[in-house]
Amino acid sequence: MKGKVCVVTGSRAEYGLLRWVIDGIAKDDAFQLQIIVTGMHLSSQFGLTYKEIENDGFKIDHKVDNITDSHKPRDISKSIGVGITGFAEAIERLEPDLILLLGDRYEIFAAASAALISCVPVAHIHGGEVTEGAFDESLRHAITKMSHIHFVATEEYKKRVIQLGEQPVNVFNVGGLASDSIRNLKLLGRSELEAQLGIKFDKKNLLITFHPVTLQYQKSLFQFKELLSSLKKLKNTGLIFTLPNADTNCEEIIEEINAFIRNRSNAYSFKSLGQLRYFSCVAQVDGVVGNSSSGILEVPSFRKGTINIGSRQKGRVLASSVINCEAKEREISSAIKIMYSKNFQEKLPSVTNPYGQKKASENIVNILRKISLVNILEKKFYDFPDQLQRRNI
C-alpha cells in the first residue's frame, strides 16, 4: 500500500512498543505518517506523556481527550463514548488510508469502533493474546474482529486470531515489539539513572507495577495491600513504583502507593519513567513485581525475574523467568524468595524471551508496504476446513 498511515497511541507503555514502528513509517517514502494521541498521554495525573512523543521528534496530528477525572465503571464507559466521537472527528479531518492500533485498552477499542463505522481499514498489533483477569481480554478480541490486518507476536496467537474467523493470508507472526526498543536504546548507567530520578539504589532493588484487575476491580485494592504487606517485610531493598494505568478504581491504588512511600526512604514512585529510564531501571534492579504486561513481554529480554501476581495476565505465553503467584501476602513473599534463590538466578542467563526473536517493527513496515487494501473492508469469515466439512455432512 501507499498513503496515509494513522497511528493511535493512548499510553506510555503502548507508545514504547510502537516507537520504532512509527519511526519506520516516518522514514518510508511510501507512507505519510499521522499520529493521534489519546487517553493517559493527555492526563497530568499520568505524566502528560504525549510530550515524550514530541521529544522524539514526531508531530502529533490530533488529540482525542477522553480521560475523565474519576475511573469508576460509568466513567470508563463515558470515556469510550467520548473517544468514539473524538476519533470519528479525527478520521473525518485526517482522512487516513489505514489506522494502526496496538493492544486492548478501551481507548483503542473506541478508535477501532470509529474506524469501522468510517470504513477505514485497521491494522491491529498484539491480537490473539489472552489475559483472563481483565476486560481487556474481550476488548482485544473485539478489536480483532473490527480489524483487517493482524500483526501477532507468536504462532499460538496467530492460530487464535484465525480461530476467530480472520483470513490466514492477513495474519502475520511478526514477533513482539519490545525487543526492538531494547536493541535500539542505549541504556543509562546506574549513577546516571540515580541522578536523573533522584533515587539511591539499595543492596537489593525491585521495580513494582500493579494495575487494577478490571474483572475483579472490587478486589484490586485488597490484592494490592497484600503486595504491600509482603514488601514491608523486605530489608535492604529499594522499591521503585510506577503508577497504574487509568483503569477502574486506579485512584485507590495510587493513594496506597503515596501513603506507603511517604515515610520510607527506600521507596519511590513515578507517574511515568519513559521508556529509556524504565528499561534502564529494569537493567539495574533484581526483578520486576506486579501484574503488568511488561513483566511478560519485555523483562525476560533482560534475563531478570518477573513475579506475576494474580489473574490479570493469565493465559499469556510465558518465559521461564516468570513466576506466577496468587495475590496473597504469603504467596508473594514465597515468590520473591524463589526469585532470589541461587537455583533460580543460575537459570536466568539461559532465558529466552518468546516475544523477542524477530525484528517486529521492521517486519510490520515491510508488510504494510507490500499489502493491498483493495476490497479489504468486506471481510469473509474464515472457517477451519474441518468445520466446513462438518457443516456439509
Number of C-alpha atoms within 10 A of each C-alpha: 16 17 14 18 25 25 24 26 29 26 24 25 18 18 24 22 23 24 19 20 22 21 17 19 25 16 11 14 12 16 20 16 23 24 21 22 22 25 28 24 25 21 19 10 14 20 19 17 24 23 14 17 19 11 10 10 10 17 13 16 15 19 20 24 20 25 22 16 10 15 18 16 14 11 17 20 13 16 21 22 14 18 26 24 17 21 28 20 16 19 21 12 11 15 16 20 19 24 24 25 25 23 22 25 22 22 29 27 25 24 29 30 21 22 23 19 11 15 13 20 23 26 24 26 29 23 27 26 24 20 17 17 19 20 17 21 22 14 19 26 21 17 28 28 19 22 27 23 26 29 26 28 27 22 13 14 22 23 16 17 23 21 16 16 16 24 18 15 9 15 21 21 21 26 25 25 30 25 24 23 21 21 11 9 12 11 19 18 13 15 12 12 20 14 10 10 14 9 16 17 21 14 11 16 22 24 23 23 20 24 25 28 26 19 17 16 20 13 13 23 21 14 23 23 17 19 23 16 16 18 19 12 9 13 11 11 19 24 24 22 24 20 24 22 23 23 20 23 21 23 21 13 21 21 10 15 21 15 11 15 16 11 9 12 11 17 21 21 20 14 18 20 19 17 20 16 17 18 20 21 25 22 19 19 22 22 27 27 25 23 26 23 17 15 28 25 22 25 25 26 23 19 23 23 29 31 24 26 25 19 19 27 24 18 13 17 18 19 21 18 27 22 18 19 19 15 22 19 19 14 17 27 19 13 22 22 12 16 23 14 11 10 10 14 16 9 12 17 11 10 17 17 22 20 24 22 17 17 17 24 25 17 17 23 18 14 16 19 16 11 12 11 16 8 8 15 15 10 14 10 13 15 15 11 9 9 10 11 10 8 8 7 5
